[in-house]
Amino acid sequence: MRDVVGRLESWWEGGESVALATVVGTWKSAPRQPGASMLVGAQGEAVGSVSGGCVEGAVYELGEQVIATGTPVLQRYGVSDDEAMGVGLTCGGILDVYVERVSRADFPELGEVAADIAQGRPVAVATVVAHPDPAHLGRRLVVRPEGGVTTGSLGSGRADDAVTDDARGMLAQGRTATLEYGPDGERRGEGMRVFVASYAPRPRMLVFGAIDFAAAVARMGAFLGYRVTVCDARPVFATASRFPEADEVVVSWPHRYVQEQVAAGALDERTVACVLTHDPKFDVPLLEVLLGEGAPDLAYVGAMGSRRTHEDRLARLREAGVTDEQLARLRSPIGLDLGARTPEETAVSIASEIIALRWGGRGEPLRETEGEIHRHTASDLRI
């Protein structure tokens, strides 16, 4: 819903009824991940996508039906020889799409949820998408971190407690998935499927070194959905005007800034760090903090420089006490071998490595590989 929440909220505030179609499960080479959404407006507008074009026509028609009846529908879209060019997925994947009507009466908590998302406050929405008793379909629970307000109900205290506990764990990890319980929330049961959409704050990208390559990496990071911070100790270079796509520009010694962020608990396993300074007085102390004893558990740490710079950097880090096991986490020279020359091309190379590391890709031409195109991590699988 995050990708369409602005338009959805505007219709909701205007008192209109809208159909919200959400991908709640995927198998094989499905084109979109759980959480991808599409809106069908009361006047016939369509916003967003659940499959990149494969089944949008069928989902649109289903959305019109749901607006009229108010009855939510869980629909599976797959592929077979006779439907591949119809409403099926020509990619060979399978999607479960849940379509529900959204209005002030159907989803009274939407305004608060939209405000949480806009302000970067973590919130999860748990919705019953399948149940032996049709009366339970569409029941919703809005879950916030420990100490926050939880609103709504799935129909029983037992179910609310179980899903709240699980949703808070998923929210802490930024995970979105469908969970299965017994009809009354029994953990080892089956029959009730609950889709938990986690809206955690955007993952962070830290870019160190206020150079032209950093500007291109910041643009790419913003495009990929990261909250981008550019950090450099030189105030003449570290200015907001030079990095308009960055969410913040910090004037500080990089290693001190990271130490402050670690102490504040502001970095997590989704954070990526791109060290572009390629100057020992900046990058060695910084990489010692990012990789050495007590280093934060980040998704990616990459450092720019030639192979000669890389070897010199490794020697300096070893002298500083960084072990070979810790150095193995460093992606240096940074990026994939794309033959990049310009700052923009280099930014694509760095982004490609980050994406490949996240999803387990190898960076090879797809025509030279076999098997599924869209990889899945454990956090994307239905549990």
Helices and strands as residue ranges (DSSP letters): G 2-4, H 5-13, E 18-27, E 37-40, E 46-48, H 56-69, E 73-77, E 94-102, H 110-118, E 123-130, G 134-136, E 140-143, E 151-153, H 157-173, E 177-181, E 192-199, E 204-208, H 212-223, E 227-232, G 240-242, E 248-251, H 254-263, E 272-275, H 280-291, E 300-303, H 307-319, H 324-327, E 330-331, H 343-359, G 366-368, G 378-380
